[in-house]
Amino acid sequence: MAKEETEDFLCVWTTDVYGNRILRGLTKEESDEYQTIRERVSRTMREDEEFPWDSVEDMRRDRRRWAQLHDSHEAARMSAISAERELKRAKPTLN
């Protein structure tokens, strides 16, 4: 299964009313912020890159914010998966 198909199956991404591809449960701005923080953290873990924050407190703030966004995203994702499963169970001929 291709990465995009897997992400779609797992209800990771959706499209907002403006046609933007967003993380389920987040706005476009929140999706961008989530991805930016995630990439910054990932980059520092896999490379010998300079510490990308001005301070440890800035890093902690980013990680707390990422956790908030992640929790919102995961709650919406789980809700979408549950709704899909219920639809398939209730109306199997539509799927």
C-alpha positions, 0 to 999 in steps of 0.5 A: 500500500502506498504511503498516501493510501495508508495515510488516507486509510488511517484518516490522517489527512482531509481537505478543509472548505478552502481545498487545503490538505490538512491534518484531520482535526486541525486548521491549515495554520495548525497543520503547518505548525504541527509539521514544522515542529515535527520536522524540527524535532525529527531533524535534530534526532537524525542529524548532528545538527545545531540545536534549532531553538534559542533556549531549552524553554523554547524547545519545551514550549514547541514540544508542549504545543506539538502535543496539544496539536497531536492530541486534537489530531488523534481525537479527530482521527479516531472519531473519523475511523469509528464513523467509517467503521460504523457506516460500513457495519450499518450500510455495507452495500454503500462501501 
